[in-house]
Structures are given as C-alpha cells and as structure tokens.
Amino acid sequence: MRRLRVFVVLGQAVLVAGCSGSPAEPAKAYTPGLGEIMTLNQMRHAKLWFAGEAGNWPLASYELDEIQEGLDDAVLYHPTHKDAPMRIADLIPAMTKAPIATLREAIASHDVRRFEEAFDGLTASCNACHKAADFAFNVVRRPATNPYPNQVFEPAP
C-alpha cells in the first residue's frame, strides 16, 4: 500500500510539473542550403551517367527524377541567391526543362548514343545556368571515374 501511495504522489508531481512549465518552443525546420542541394544533384548526375552507360534504364530514369526533384527543391527553398543577378526560380526551369525532356526521351528509347548526347546537353545547360548565376567557376562534366564502387550500375539479370 505504501508503494502505491509513493507512485501516486510521484505521478501527481510529474503531472503538475508538466502542466506548470511554459510550452516548449517549436523546433525550427531544417532547410538545406543551395550548395547541399546542388551537391546531391552532382551525385545524381554521376549516377545517371553510369546507369545510362550500363544500359540500366530504370536506374537512369530514377536518377533523372531525383535530379528534377533536387532542382525543384532549389527553386522552392532558394528562389533567389545573394550572388546571383537573376532569380534561381527563373533560371533553373528556363535552363533545364528542355534538356531534361530530351534526356527522358533518350532514356525511354534505350539508346546509349542518344542518351550520351542528351546527357551532354543537360550538362551544358547546368554550366550555362551556373554562368548566368555568376557561378561560372563551378563546371560539371561527364564523370571520368566511378565514385560509387559499392553500387552495381548494370541492369539486374
């Protein structure tokens, strides 16, 4: 019986303490920086290349979708940038819509040559966007080596 009273008293103390304090401040939502978003897109760009070169069209399609999501996030979270003379929200869609559509068609055709040309077109549009945003020092290209040796890019048997 004594234990029961101790638990009841402790429970009441916890309840009173929980109700008497000021409400907790809401946690601030994390917003990735433009650099973080674009670094992830650089990773996806490389993975897209290796998937297309291996003829893994489902993976290539997935990586292209991920690139589009990253670009959409850049537009949503960073419509302007302190160093860019033009709005990021205007630049990205204008520079990437057509090259991404061309790359989607190339992936759907399962044609490596068309894929390579379309990939180079998207890469050129990324570099043109960087230049228009005064980030011409940030140049992307076809990956020369695979930084993901722990991923299989060839289609599953």
Disulfide bonds with the S-S distance in Angstrom:
none
